[in-house]
């Protein structure tokens, strides 16, 4: 590796050494990293839940439009508990369904 001679980089490296030697600064950096990881996990979970709720809403809207009636509570409940793979099956079933039973068959 080439020897670093650029002054701003040398100053930054020196400052990094100073900060790394300080126990409290290291502890704070670790806490900050932990919080960032937790926030990222929460963000990903919220994003997943948002997509899931969007798929559920899309299915409810399509059912209402196709059958020109309000979706029964029992079906709404099933949709509310469904995961992405199940919702995808139902969303495909709606294309050729003549009834709610055609869509929600087991």
C-alpha positions in Angstrom: 0.0 0.0 0.0 1.3 3.5 -0.8 2.3 5.8 2.0 -0.4 8.4 2.5 0.9 11.9 2.2 -2.3 14.0 1.7 -2.4 16.3 4.7 -6.2 16.2 5.3 -6.2 12.4 5.2 -3.3 12.4 7.6 -5.1 14.7 10.0 -8.3 12.6 9.8 -6.3 9.4 10.5 -4.7 11.0 13.5 -8.0 12.2 14.8 -9.4 8.7 14.3 -6.6 7.3 16.4 -7.3 9.8 19.2 -11.0 9.0 19.2 -10.4 5.2 19.1 -8.1 5.5 22.1 -10.8 7.2 24.2 -13.0 4.5 25.9 -16.1 6.7 26.3 -16.0 7.7 22.6 -15.8 4.1 21.6 -18.7 3.2 23.9 -20.8 6.0 22.4 -19.9 4.9 18.8 -21.0 1.3 19.7 -24.3 2.6 21.2 -24.9 4.7 18.1 -24.2 1.7 15.8 -26.6 -0.4 17.8 -29.4 2.2 17.6 -28.8 2.6 13.8 -29.1 -1.2 13.3 -32.3 -1.3 15.4 -33.8 1.6 13.5 -32.9 -0.1 10.2 -34.7 -3.3 11.3 -37.7 -1.3 12.4 -37.7 0.5 9.1 -37.6 -2.7 7.1 -40.4 -4.2 9.2 -42.5 -1.1 8.6 -41.8 -1.3 4.9 -42.8 -4.9 4.8 -46.0 -4.2 6.7 -46.8 -1.3 4.4 -46.5 -3.5 1.4 -48.6 -6.2 3.0 -51.4 -3.8 3.9 -51.2 -2.4 0.3 -51.7 -5.8 -1.2 -54.6 -6.5 1.2 -56.3 -3.2 0.3 -55.8 -3.9 -3.4 -57.5 -7.3 -3.0 -60.4 -5.7 -1.1 -60.9 -3.0 -3.8 -60.7 -5.5 -6.6 -63.3 -7.8 -4.9 -65.7 -4.8 -4.4 -65.3 -3.7 -8.0 -65.6 -7.2 -9.5 -68.7 -8.3 -7.5 -70.2 -4.9 -7.0 -70.8 -5.5 -3.4 -69.2 -4.9 0.0 -66.7 -7.6 1.0 -68.2 -9.8 3.7 -66.6 -9.5 7.2 -65.5 -13.1 7.1 -63.5 -12.5 3.9 -62.1 -9.3 5.2 -60.9 -11.2 8.3 -59.2 -13.8 6.1 -57.5 -11.1 4.0 -56.4 -9.3 7.2 -54.6 -12.4 8.4 -53.1 -13.4 5.0 -49.4 -13.2 4.2 -47.9 -12.2 0.8 -47.9 -15.6 -0.8 -51.6 -16.2 0.0 -52.6 -12.7 -1.1 -50.8 -13.4 -4.4 -52.8 -16.6 -5.0 -56.1 -14.7 -4.3 -55.1 -11.8 -6.5 -54.5 -14.3 -9.4 -57.7 -16.2 -8.7 -59.8 -13.0 -9.0 -59.0 -12.8 -12.7 -61.2 -15.8 -13.6 -63.5 -16.1 -10.6 -67.2 -16.0 -10.9 -67.8 -16.0 -7.2 -66.0 -15.3 -3.9 -65.8 -19.1 -3.4 -63.7 -19.4 -6.6 -61.2 -17.0 -5.2 -61.0 -18.3 -1.6 -61.1 -22.0 -2.3 -58.6 -24.0 -0.3 
